[in-house]
Amino acid sequence: MKNIITILLFLFIPFSCFSQDSPKKDEEKSEMKPSKNDDGEWDLTVIDTQFDYFLNAVARPISQYSESYLKTKNTFLVAEWNSYYNSGKYRNIIESGIDYDPREQYGIKFEYKLYQVFAYVKWKYGLKMNGLTGSDATR
């Protein structure tokens, strides 16, 4: 009886090692989506630990931009970013597309933070984007 239990155990161990997750289909794409915070304002979460340093020490302050300027820039930059993502260009930097609707009123804080994400990627990785000039983003 002991031997049967041991044999059954060894038979089932390999099956428990297989991943239970089904592989992602090619059609499934990851996207960064804006979300509203507890105050009802649009927010964007950036996980990179150096981003806060960039915002506080390198990026131009929010007071130097108008919301309409940021919205115009973000519209072009998101389109460029998503074209890089969809084509697979810069795969080591661009890991997801961005779901951005230029008709939505996100507010200046969100527009500024999104714009600074593009500036940060240029600053950290050297990714040059046509919609972003060097003097636009840094002090």
C-alpha positions as CSV (number, residue, x, y, z in Angstrom):
1,M,0.0,0.0,0.0
2,K,2.9,2.3,0.8
3,N,4.5,1.6,-2.5
4,I,1.2,2.4,-4.4
5,I,0.9,5.8,-2.7
6,T,4.5,6.6,-3.4
7,I,4.1,5.7,-7.0
8,L,1.0,7.8,-7.4
9,L,2.7,10.7,-5.8
10,F,5.5,10.6,-8.2
11,L,3.1,10.3,-11.1
12,F,1.2,13.4,-10.1
13,I,4.2,15.7,-9.3
14,P,5.0,16.4,-12.9
15,F,1.5,17.5,-13.6
16,S,1.5,20.0,-10.7
17,C,4.6,21.7,-12.2
18,F,2.8,22.7,-15.4
19,S,1.6,26.3,-15.5
20,Q,-2.1,26.7,-14.9
21,D,-2.3,30.0,-16.8
22,S,-3.2,29.8,-20.5
23,P,-0.8,31.6,-22.8
24,K,-1.7,35.0,-24.0
25,K,-3.1,35.2,-27.5
26,D,-1.4,37.4,-30.0
27,E,-4.6,39.6,-30.2
28,E,-4.3,40.4,-26.5
29,K,-2.3,43.5,-26.0
30,S,-1.4,45.2,-22.7
31,E,-2.4,48.8,-22.4
32,M,-1.9,51.6,-19.9
33,K,-5.3,53.0,-19.1
34,P,-6.0,56.2,-17.2
35,S,-8.1,55.7,-14.1
36,K,-9.8,58.0,-11.6
37,N,-8.5,58.2,-8.1
38,D,-10.6,58.5,-4.9
39,D,-11.0,62.3,-5.5
40,G,-12.5,61.7,-8.9
41,E,-9.5,63.0,-10.7
42,W,-7.7,61.2,-13.5
43,D,-4.5,59.6,-12.4
44,L,-1.6,57.7,-14.0
45,T,0.6,55.3,-12.0
46,V,4.2,55.1,-12.9
47,I,6.0,52.2,-11.3
48,D,9.6,53.1,-12.1
49,T,11.4,54.3,-8.9
50,Q,13.4,57.0,-10.7
51,F,10.3,58.7,-12.1
52,D,9.6,60.7,-8.9
53,Y,13.2,61.9,-8.9
54,F,12.8,62.9,-12.5
55,L,9.6,64.9,-11.8
56,N,11.1,66.7,-8.8
57,A,14.6,67.4,-10.0
58,V,14.8,67.2,-13.8
59,A,11.4,68.0,-15.4
60,R,10.1,71.5,-15.9
61,P,7.4,72.5,-13.4
62,I,3.8,72.1,-14.3
63,S,3.4,75.9,-14.1
64,Q,5.3,76.3,-17.4
65,Y,2.7,74.5,-19.4
66,S,-0.9,75.1,-20.4
67,E,-3.4,72.2,-20.5
68,S,-4.1,72.8,-24.2
69,Y,-0.4,72.6,-25.0
70,L,0.0,69.4,-23.1
71,K,-3.1,67.8,-24.6
72,T,-1.9,68.6,-28.1
73,K,1.6,67.2,-27.4
74,N,0.1,64.1,-25.7
75,T,-2.1,63.4,-28.6
76,F,0.8,63.2,-31.0
77,L,3.1,61.4,-28.5
78,V,0.5,58.7,-27.7
79,A,0.0,58.1,-31.4
80,E,3.8,57.8,-31.9
81,W,4.2,55.6,-28.8
82,N,1.3,53.3,-29.9
83,S,2.8,53.0,-33.4
84,Y,6.1,51.9,-31.9
85,Y,4.3,49.4,-29.6
86,N,2.2,47.9,-32.4
87,S,5.2,47.6,-34.8
88,G,7.4,46.0,-32.1
89,K,9.9,48.8,-32.4
90,Y,11.8,49.5,-29.1
91,R,10.4,46.3,-27.5
92,N,12.9,46.6,-24.7
93,I,11.5,50.0,-23.7
94,I,7.9,50.1,-24.8
95,E,6.0,47.2,-23.2
96,S,2.4,48.4,-23.5
97,G,0.2,50.7,-25.6
98,I,-1.5,53.7,-24.1
99,D,-5.3,54.1,-24.1
100,Y,-5.8,57.9,-24.4
101,D,-8.8,59.7,-25.7
102,P,-8.0,63.3,-26.7
103,R,-11.7,64.3,-26.4
104,E,-11.6,63.4,-22.7
105,Q,-11.0,66.2,-20.2
106,Y,-8.3,64.6,-18.0
107,G,-7.1,67.8,-16.3
108,I,-3.8,69.5,-16.3
109,K,-2.2,67.2,-13.6
110,F,-2.8,64.1,-15.7
111,E,-1.8,65.7,-19.0
112,Y,1.4,66.9,-17.3
113,K,2.2,63.5,-15.8
114,L,1.6,61.7,-19.1
115,Y,3.8,64.2,-21.0
116,Q,6.5,63.7,-18.4
117,V,6.4,60.0,-18.9
118,F,7.5,60.6,-22.5
119,A,10.2,63.0,-21.4
120,Y,11.3,60.5,-18.7
121,V,11.7,57.7,-21.3
122,K,13.7,60.1,-23.4
123,W,15.9,61.1,-20.4
124,K,16.4,57.6,-19.1
125,Y,16.6,55.5,-22.2
126,G,17.5,58.1,-24.9
127,L,14.3,57.2,-26.9
128,K,13.8,60.1,-29.3
129,M,10.2,60.8,-30.2
130,N,9.2,63.2,-33.0
131,G,6.6,64.9,-30.8
132,L,9.0,65.7,-28.0
133,T,11.8,68.2,-28.2
134,G,14.7,68.4,-25.7
135,S,13.8,71.9,-24.5
136,D,10.2,70.9,-23.8
137,A,10.8,68.5,-21.0
138,T,13.8,69.3,-19.0
139,R,15.0,72.4,-17.1
